Amino acid sequence: MFDLVDKVALVTGAANGIGAAIVRKFLKEGAKFVSILDIEEKSGNNLEKELAIQHGKDKVKFFKCDVTKDDDLFAAFKKTTDKYGSLDVVVNNAGIANDDMYMYKKEIEINFTALVTSTLKALELMREDKGGKGGTIINVSSVSALALLSPTAFIYGATKAAVLHFTSSIGKEAYYSKTKVRTITTCLGATDTNLISEVRSFDEELTRKMKTIVKYEPLQTAEEAAKGVVEAYKRGGSGSTWLIWCKVQDITDRVNKGYEIMAGDIFDRPRINLVMYSLKNLVAIVTGGANGIGASVVREFVKEGVKFVAIIDVKDDAGAALENELRTKHGEGIVSFFKCDVTKAEQLYDVYNKVIEDHGCIDIVVNNAGIADESSDKYRLQIEVNFTAIVASSFKALELMRVDRGGKGGTIINVSSIVALSHEIGLLPVYAGTKSAILQFSCRLGMEELYSRTNVRVLTMCFGETDTNILRTCKSFEDRTTEIIKEYFSTSIAQSSEAAAQGVVHSYKTGKSGSAWLIDKNSALDITDKIKKANEIMSADITV
């Protein structure tokens, strides 16, 4: 249906490996011009010289670009469109696989945040309803987005799950019918590039295991991966997903089926009433705890007999008011409010250290802080609050709780959403991507291999529509979509924040590590088996 003849393209992470192979393949397919974006200046210049000799100096240009810096990224877009008047294809390929404690934030910024920025910029320039002529955006994900394959590369896999959910959502007919910009996800299998040799975990033992696994994986060449990307470009519908691992498969139906399983028939399982864990005399931390679900969780924890709850929030008036309310009802020392921006790790870790200093331990952490605002000046903050900060908080909690490092075990509860279970409604694709990332990250972090050593349970809460301020304040990057969302929420029936909090308590009492829970319509249901089944379907036959 589509060809690359006379197309103007831009490829990120394109100086080496898969990106460079994509550039070469595009030019062989007749592309008019390709912009090479990469931070590796020497490799980029060498590739430009090589291809200029082969295809002509006006066919290719290298731009030194750190994709996490908007000035760099937008300058490359502008120079491309200034020279050729339009842009037809963008491939967001830049990525790293380094879950190290000192690199994971950069990993999230490169693998997801910068990809979102580039996608939205490309959409702005290409969309027919804003004066463009349509086009194609290809976002590079991974087979790790399709399955909880092993308890390794938690954050890398989560970022790639976010890419899959975001790209699938923004490619739905509701957007494509207006923009005529296709968005396609390519899930690449293990490919013989530097990324394979540089893969890292935050845990030394897991790093060793990852390197062993990679050693025995069937590796495709970068050229095979690039050939698959071109085939996906030629044949893929908007919102489609392609598995590229020594062969090319359109797995859109499989992915859709997986999401249908996670989202459909979710009330057909009986509730489990066996209480395994108690909240009595425990020390807890709740982020985003001043209002809404977070405040209700704090109240429920106090009712259940916790020893102490630290309320973390950026909203000091609401936090102070909640602290005063609960101290009046339950006495001094039961709660304390800490004003804290969770995106600032030093502030967050200061609270952790203060709680340890005052109470000797932390037993439960609920990572609830989140926003739903993907307007042009807020979507980055949304990713930082909804996902990056949860990773930082989870790692800090794990460090302090794990029994193999001197702790006494504990529980981490990470808040996702029902939108992580389905991409049929693509109204807030960045928000959905962050929640999908949380689901993938938390399920992996809670797997038996790590739990058996740390004795730290990790549970994921997927909240359904809940009556909080987030429903009334959520924003899309499009004004009309924001209006549609508000119109919908103005007439829909949402569960109360109290019901959501009661679901959290039920899940805490009965949930196994790595389990995921749907809390919707005043019910808490363990949907772990559905998610596993969905992942089995999405990842079926991905080995060759």
N, C-alpha and C positions, 0 to 999 in steps of 0.2 A: 504493500500500500504506500510506502514512503521510501524515498531514496535520498542520498546525501549529495547528489550532483548540485553544484553551485550554492551549497549551503554555507552559512557563516556560523562557526562553532566556537565554543569556549569550553576548555577542559581544565578542572582544578586538579592539583596533585599530579601534574602531567609531565614532569621532567624525567621521571624514571618509571620502571615497572609497568603496571597495568595502564596508568595514565598515558605514558609515552606510547605504549602499544596502541591505545585508542586513537591518539593523534595520528600515528602512522596509518592506521586502518582507515580513518576518515579521509585522509588525503588520497589514498589509493582508490577510495570509493567516489572520488570526484569533488570533494568539498572545495569550495571557493577559497576559504580562509579558515585557519584555526589559531585561536589564541591559547598559548601554553601558560598556565598559571602554576607557580610553585615557589617555595621558599629556597630551594636549592639552585643558586644562581649559576654555578659552574655547569651543572648537568643541563640546566635549562638552555643556556647559551649554546652548549655543544649540540643539543638536539635541534635547536633552531638552525644552526649552520648546516648540520647534516641534511635536514629536510629542505632547506632553501636550495642547496645544491641539487637535490633530487627533483624538486617540484617547482622551484622558482622562489625568489626572495619575497614576493608579494603574497605567498601562500601561507606563511606561518610567522608568528611573532611570539617571543618569550617575554613575559612580564613577571619580574620578581614580585611575589605576592604572599604575604602571610594572610591566609583566608580568615583568620580570627580578627583581623584589623579591617574595619569597614573602609577606611580611606584607601588601603591597598586594593581591596576587592572591587570597590565601586569605580576606582580609577581604571582598572583593567576593563571593566564593562564599558565605561565611557569611551575609552580609546578604541575599543573594538567597534562600537556603534558609530562613533564619529567617522571612522575610516570607511565603513561599509554601509552605514545608514540603517542597519537592522541586525538582528541576531536571531538565528533559526534554531540552534541546538545548544544546550548547556548540559555538560556532564559533571556532576558533583562527585568527584572521585577521591579527593583529599581525605586521608585518614591515617590514624596510628592505632597500634594495639599495645598500649602500655598502661596497665592497671596499677602501676606502682603508686605508693602513697603520695609521691611528689609529682606525679605526672597525670593522675586521672582527671584533674580539672581541665588540663590542656586537652586531654583526650575527648572529653565531653564537648569542649568548645570547638574542636576541629571536626569531630565526627558528626555532631548534630547541630549545635548552635550555628556554626558557619554555614553548614549545608542549608539550614532554614533561611538564613540571610540571603544566600546566593539564589535559592529557589524563589523567594519573594521578589528579589530584584529582577530576576529573569522574567517572572510572571508580569511584573510591572511594565517591562519593556516590550513584551511579546503580545500581551492580551488584546484581542480584537476589540473588545468593548471599551478599551481605552486608547484606541488609535493604532494598535499594533497589527501584525498580520498573522498571529498565531505562532506556534513553534512546539518544541519538545524539550522537556527537562528530564534527564535520566539521573536518578540518584542511586549511588552504589551502596547497597547493604551487604549482607553476608548470610551464609547458611546458618550462622549462629543465631540469627533472628528468627529462625523457623522452629527451633527446638531448644529445650533445656538439655543440651547434649551431655554436658558434664559440669561439675562444679568448678569451672575454670573460666577465666576471662569474663568475670561478672559484668564489669562496666562496659567493656568493648561490646559484648553481646547485647547489653541493654541499649547502648547507643544505636546499634544496628536495628534492634527491634523498634526503637523510636523512629528511625528513618523509614522503615517499612510502613508503620502505621501512619505517619505523617504524609508520606508520598501517596499511599493508597487513598487516604482521605481526601487530599487536595485534588486528586485526579478524578473524583467522582463526577458524574454527569452534571450535577448541580453547578459545579464550577466550569467544567469543560464546555458545556453548552454556551456559556457566556464568553469564555476566554479563548477557546480553540487552542489552548495550550495543553498538550498531553503531558502527563507526569507518569513516569515508568520507574519501577523499582527493579534493580538487578541484584539478586542474591548470589554473590560469588562464593564458590567453594575455595578450598585451600589452593593458593596460587604461588608459584615459585618466584617470590619477590623478597625484598629485604624485610618487609613487614613480618614475614614468617619467622625469620631468624631473630628479630628484635622483640618478639612478643614477651610481655612481662606481666606478672601478677603482683598484688600487694603482699602475697605470702610466698616465701621462698620455696616451700615444698610444692605449692601449686605451680610455680614457675617451672620447676623441674618436671612436673607431670605434664604441663602444657608442651614443653619442648619434646618430651618423649612421644606424646600423642601426635604432634606435628611431624615427627620423624617418620611415622608409619602411615600418614595420610597420603592418599593418591593426589599428587600435585599436578595441576594443569599449568601450562605455560601462560605467560602474560599475553602472548599472541592469541591463544585459545580464548582467554577471557575477553579480549578486545573483540574478537570475532563474534562472540556471544552478545556483547553489548550492541554491536551493529545489527545483528539479527533481531534483537529486541526492539531496536529503533525502527527497523523496517516493518516489523509485523505487529508490534504491541499496541493495544488499545490504551486509552488513558485510564490510569488506575491499575494497570496490569502489573503482575509480578513474574519475574523470570529467574529461574534457577540456572546458573551457568557453572558447570563443574565437569569439564571434559566433554560435555554435551549441553545442548540448550533446550530448556523446557519451559513452556508457558504454564506456570503453576497457579495462575490466578484463581481458578476454580477450587484448587486444593486449599489455598489460603482463605478464600471466602468460606469454604466448608469448615475450616478450623475455627474461624471466628464465629460462625453460626453455632458450633458446638459449645463454645465458651459462653455465648450469649443466650442461646435458645433453650427452652424447657428447663429453666434453672430452678423451678420450684417443685420438681418431681422427686427430690430426695428428702427423706425424713430427717428431722433435726436430731442431732446427737445431744443428749442431756447429761452425759456422764461428765462430772466436774473433775478435772485433773489438776488444775492449778488454782491457787487462792491468791487474792490480792492483799490479805491481811498483813499488816506491819511491813509492807514493802515500800521502797523508795522509788519514785517515778519522776520522769521528765516528759512533758508534753509540749511540743513546739506548735506554734499557731494556736496557743491555748487560751487566748483572751476572749475569743468570741466563737459563735457558731458551734461546729462539731467539737472543736478542741476544748472549749469551755465546758461543754456537756460531758466530755470524757473526763475532765478534771473532777466535775461534780460527782459522776458515777464512781470514780476511783475512791473519792473521799467516803461516799456511802458504803463502799465495799470494805472499808477499814484500812486503807493504806496508812502508812506511818507519815509520809510526806510526799507532796507533789510540787515540783518546780514548774511554774507556768512561764513559758518562753513566748514572747511576742514582741513585735515592733510597736504595737499600739499601747502606749503606756497608760492612758486614761482608762481604757477598758480592762487592762491587766490589773491596775491598782484597785479598780472597783471590784473585780472578781476576788482578788485577794482579801479585801475588806469584808465582802459578803461571806466568804467561807470561814474566815477567822471568827467573825461574829457568831456564826452558827455552830462551829465545831471547835473553836478554841485556838489559842496562839500556837504557832509552830507547825500547823498542819499543811500550810501552803506558803509559798513565797513567789512573788512575781519578779522576773528578770527581764528588763527591756533588752532586746537582742535582735539584731538583724541576722537571720540564719545564713545569709549569703556571705557573711564575714566570719570566717572560721575562727579567728582569734576571739571574737565575742562569744561564739558558741562554746568554744573549748573552755573559756573562763568560767562559764556557768557550770559546765561539767565538773571542773576542778573544784569549784566552790561547793557543789553538792557533795562531792566525795569528802572534802575537808570537813564539812559540817555533819555528815551522816554516815561516813565510812564506806558507803557503797552506792551503787545504782542498780536497781533490779529490773526496771522497765523503762524503755524509751518509746514514745509514740511520736513518730515523725509525721505531723499532720499539716504543717504550714504549707500553704499553697495559694496561688492566684490563678485567675482565668482571664488573662488580658493579652491578646496577641496583636494589639495595635502596633504600629511601626516603631514606636519608641518604648514599648514595654515587653515585646516577646522575649527578648534576651533575659530580662529580669524574671520572666515566667519560667524559663528553662533553669535559671540559677536557683530560684526558690523551690520549684516543683521537683527538680531532679538532682542537680549538683549538690545542693545543701543537704538533701536526704542521704546522698552517698557519704558526704563528710560526717554527718551526724551518726550514720550507721557504723562507719569505721571507728569513730571515737568510742561509741558505745561498745563495740566488739572488743576493742583494745582494753577497755576497763573491766569488762565482764568476764572474758574468756578464762576458763579454769586452767588451761594450759599455760597461761601467763600470770597466774596468781589470783585471778578473780574467782567468783563463786557461781558463774553462770548468770543467765537472765533472759529477757525477752525484748526483741526489737519489733515494733509494729509499724509498718510503713503504709501510708495511705495512698492508694491508687484510685481508680474510678471505674464505674461501669462502662465508660467510653473506651477503656483499654480492651474490652472484650468484643467490641464490634467496630468495624470501620464503615458501616453502611451510612451512618450520619456523619458527614464530613464537615460540620459547621465550624469546629474549632480544631483544626488539624495539628497545630503545635501543642496545644493542651493535651490532646489525645496522645500525641507522640510521647510527651513527658510521662503520662500515666502508664503507657505501654512499657516505657523504659523501667519505671518503678516495679511493675509486675515482673518483668524479666529479671531484673537485678535482684529483687528480694527472694524470688523463688530459687534462684541459683545460690544466693548467699545462705539460704536456709537448708541446703541439701545436706544429706546425712554425712557425707565425707568431712565437711567442715564442722557440722554440729557435733559429731562424735568426738572431736578434739576440744571444742570450745564450750560445749553445753550452753550455747546461746541460741535460743529459738528465734527464728525470723518468720513473721506472719505478714501477709498482705491483705489489706482491706480494700475491696472495690465497692465504694459507696454508690448507690443509686441516687436519683434526684432527691436532694435534701434541702429543706427550707432554711437557707442561710443567705448572707449578703452576697455570696459569690454568684448566686443565681441572678441577682438584680444588677450586678456590676460587671458581669463578664462582657468582653469586647472582642470582636473579630478584627482582622486587618481590613475588612470591608464594612462600610457603614450599613449597607443594606442587610448584610448577614447579621450584624449586631441587632438590627431592628427585628429580624425574623426570630432570633433567639429570645429576645425580650418578649415578643408577642406570644411565643410558645410557652415560656415560663409563667406568663401572667395568667394563663388558664389551666395549666397542668396541676396535678395533685402531687405534692412532694411529701416525703416522710419528714418527721421532725428531727431536729438535731439530737434530741433526747433518745429517740428510737435508734438513731445511728450509733450513739455512744453505748447504748445497751447491747447493740450488736458487737461492738468492739470488746466489751467485757465478756460476752458469751464466747467469742472467738478466742480471747486470751485464755479462758478457763479450759477450753477443750481442744484447741488447735495444735496440730503437730508442726514441728519446724519445717518450713518450706511450703506450708499450706496457704491457699488463697481463699478468701471469703467474700461472697457477695452479700452486702448488707443493703437491702432494699425492701420497701413496702413493709417495714416493721418486722423483717425476718432476717436471720443470719444463717447463711447456707455455705457449707464447705464445697467449693467448686474446683478443688484441686484435681480431681479425676477428670473433669471436663477440660481443664487446661492441658493436662497431660495428653488426653485424647486428641485435642486440637493440635498440639505440637507434633504428635505422631503423624497426623494427616499432613500437616504442612511440611514435615521433614521426611516424608516417606520416600525411600529410594534415592536419597541424596548422595549416598556413597556409590561408587562405580566399581 
